[in-house]
């Protein structure tokens, strides 16, 4: 499936969700992050800052031969780091070489990945701060496909084989167009974007479907089929 959004749109979402994440962290720095219980919001912010610095390093180096070590300023504010990340990604040629752990070694890949990284962790920070807002519907719809193409096909930082559940999963978006069928065939992930019957199914908004696949729960979804299979598909993404 083609990307649903342009790089400019990804970067606009990165900027907006990044600012909202920072605001939630500042509002509740010691609140626990439910999806990552070892972290408070402050720890979540430190993780996101590390990711932004890492993305900047890959794009600025233009070396796809392997991961480049980022340099960071411990005194740089999150807001300044966010502005710098958006600027670096905006200025880069989308087709310029830049390392990542998939087979799409282009700088533009990082625009999409950082937009979705920010959206989910913004949701995490806001949940901790009890100021939660859903992920933008169009971004979340693209995020489901991005998660399939990246999170469910490749381990972060490479290495290791993924094991997929023994049963298919159908996802049905209820706030617009979007259906996905996930299955494993001979140990390989097969994803189709169509209406089809799965061994288990989940119906809900694009935001809630995306968060479910990222292991953020399914209480808001209408689910059918094997409960263990539904939980198994929610545990594949890193």
C-alpha positions in Angstrom: 0.0 0.0 0.0 1.3 3.5 -0.8 2.0 5.9 1.9 -1.1 7.9 2.8 0.7 11.1 3.7 3.5 13.3 2.3 6.8 13.9 4.1 5.6 17.5 4.8 2.5 16.0 6.5 4.6 13.6 8.6 6.8 16.4 9.8 3.8 18.6 10.7 2.5 15.7 12.8 6.0 15.1 14.3 6.1 18.8 15.3 2.5 18.9 16.7 2.7 15.5 18.6 6.2 16.3 19.8 5.0 19.6 21.3 2.0 17.8 22.9 4.3 15.1 24.3 6.6 17.7 25.9 3.6 19.5 27.4 2.2 16.3 28.9 5.7 15.4 30.4 6.0 18.9 31.9 2.5 18.6 33.4 3.1 15.2 35.0 6.8 14.4 35.0 6.6 11.7 37.7 3.5 9.9 36.3 4.0 6.3 35.4 3.7 5.3 31.7 1.3 2.3 31.5 2.7 0.8 28.4 6.3 1.1 29.7 5.8 0.7 33.5 9.5 1.0 34.2 9.3 4.6 33.0 7.9 7.8 34.3 7.0 10.5 31.9 10.5 11.9 32.5 12.0 8.5 31.4 9.7 8.5 28.4 11.0 11.9 27.4 14.6 10.8 27.8 13.8 7.8 25.5 12.2 10.0 22.9 15.1 12.5 23.0 17.5 9.5 22.3 15.4 8.5 19.3 15.3 12.0 17.9 19.1 12.3 18.3 19.6 8.9 16.6 17.4 9.8 13.6 19.2 13.1 13.2 22.6 11.3 13.2 21.5 8.8 10.5 20.1 11.5 8.2 23.0 14.0 8.7 25.7 11.3 8.0 24.2 10.0 4.8 26.0 6.7 5.4 23.8 3.7 4.9 26.6 1.2 5.7 25.6 1.0 9.4 24.1 2.9 12.3 25.9 6.1 13.1 26.6 7.2 16.7 24.6 10.3 17.6 26.0 13.2 19.5 23.8 14.9 22.0 23.9 18.0 24.2 22.7 17.2 27.7 21.7 20.8 28.2 19.6 21.0 25.0 15.9 21.3 25.8 13.4 18.9 24.3 11.8 21.7 22.4 15.0 22.7 20.8 15.8 19.1 20.0 12.4 18.7 18.4 12.8 21.8 16.3 16.3 20.5 15.2 14.9 17.1 14.3 12.1 18.6 12.2 14.6 21.0 10.5 17.1 18.2 9.6 14.4 16.0 8.2 12.8 18.8 6.3 16.1 19.9 4.7 17.2 16.5 3.7 16.6 15.1 0.2 14.0 12.3 0.9 15.9 10.0 -1.5 19.3 10.6 0.0 20.9 7.6 1.7 20.4 7.1 5.4 20.8 4.0 7.5 17.9 2.2 9.2 17.1 -1.4 10.1 14.9 -2.1 7.1 15.6 -2.4 3.4 14.4 1.2 2.6 17.6 3.1 3.2 16.4 6.6 2.5 16.3 9.8 4.5 12.6 10.1 3.8 11.9 6.9 5.7 12.8 8.7 8.9 10.1 11.3 8.4 7.4 8.6 8.5 9.0 6.7 11.4 9.5 9.7 13.6 5.9 10.9 13.0 4.5 7.6 14.2 7.0 7.3 17.0 5.9 10.7 18.3 2.2 10.0 17.9 2.2 6.8 20.0 4.5 8.2 22.7 2.6 11.4 22.8 -0.5 9.2 23.6 1.5 7.4 26.3 2.6 10.7 27.9 -0.9 12.1 27.8 -2.4 8.9 29.2 0.0 9.2 32.1 -0.9 12.8 32.6 -4.7 12.0 32.2 -5.0 14.4 29.3 -5.4 11.8 26.6 -6.4 12.7 23.0 -6.7 10.1 20.1 -4.1 9.9 17.4 -5.1 11.8 14.2 -7.2 9.4 12.1 -5.3 9.8 8.9 -2.0 9.5 10.6 -3.2 6.4 12.6 -4.4 4.7 9.4 -1.0 5.2 7.8 0.5 4.1 11.1 -1.2 0.7 10.9 0.4 0.1 7.5 3.7 1.5 8.7 3.6 -0.8 11.7 2.9 -3.8 9.4 5.8 -2.8 7.0 8.3 -2.0 9.8 7.3 -3.1 13.3 5.8 -6.5 12.3 8.4 -7.3 9.6 11.7 -6.1 11.1 13.0 -6.1 14.6 14.2 -2.7 15.7 18.0 -2.5 15.3 17.9 -5.7 13.2 18.7 -9.3 14.1 16.5 -12.2 15.1 13.6 -13.9 13.5 10.1 -12.8 14.3 7.5 -15.4 15.3 3.9 -14.7 14.2 0.8 -16.1 15.8 -0.8 -19.2 14.4 -4.0 -17.6 13.2 -5.1 -14.7 11.1 -6.3 -11.3 12.3 -8.7 -9.0 10.5 -8.7 -5.3 11.4 -11.7 -3.1 10.4 -11.5 0.7 10.8 -14.9 2.2 11.8 -14.1 6.0 11.3 -13.2 5.8 7.7 -11.9 3.4 5.0 -9.4 0.8 6.1 -9.2 -2.9 6.4 -6.2 -5.2 6.9 -5.8 -9.0 7.1 -2.6 -10.3 8.8 -1.5 -13.9 8.6 1.6 -16.0 8.7 2.4 -18.3 5.8 5.5 -20.6 6.2 6.8 -18.3 8.9 6.5 -15.2 6.8 4.0 -12.3 7.4 1.4 -11.9 4.7 -0.7 -8.7 4.9 -3.5 -7.7 2.6 -5.6 -4.6 2.6 -9.1 -5.9 2.0 -12.3 -7.1 3.6 -11.7 -10.7 4.6 -12.6 -13.1 7.4 -9.9 -13.8 9.9 -9.6 -16.3 12.8 -9.9 -13.2 15.0 -11.1 -9.7 14.3 -11.0 -6.2 15.8 -13.2 -3.2 14.9 -12.6 0.3 16.0 -11.2 3.7 15.2 -7.9 4.0 13.4 -6.3 5.4 16.5 -7.6 2.5 18.7 -6.5 -0.1 16.2 -3.0 1.3 16.0 -2.7 1.5 19.7 -3.9 -2.1 20.1 -1.3 -3.3 17.6 1.4 -1.4 19.6 0.3 -3.3 22.8 -1.7 -0.4 24.3 -4.8 -2.6 25.0 -8.0 -3.3 23.2 -10.7 -2.4 25.7 -12.1 0.2 23.3 -12.3 -2.2 20.4 -15.1 -4.6 19.4 -13.3 -7.9 19.2 -14.3 -11.4 17.8 -12.6 -14.7 18.0 -9.9 -16.2 20.1 -8.8 -14.0 23.0 -5.3 -15.4 23.1 -4.9 -14.9 19.4 -5.9 -11.2 19.7 -3.4 -10.8 22.5 -0.7 -12.6 20.5 -1.0 -10.2 17.6 -0.6 -7.3 20.0 2.7 -8.6 21.2 4.5 -9.0 17.9 5.6 -5.3 17.5 8.8 -4.4 19.4 
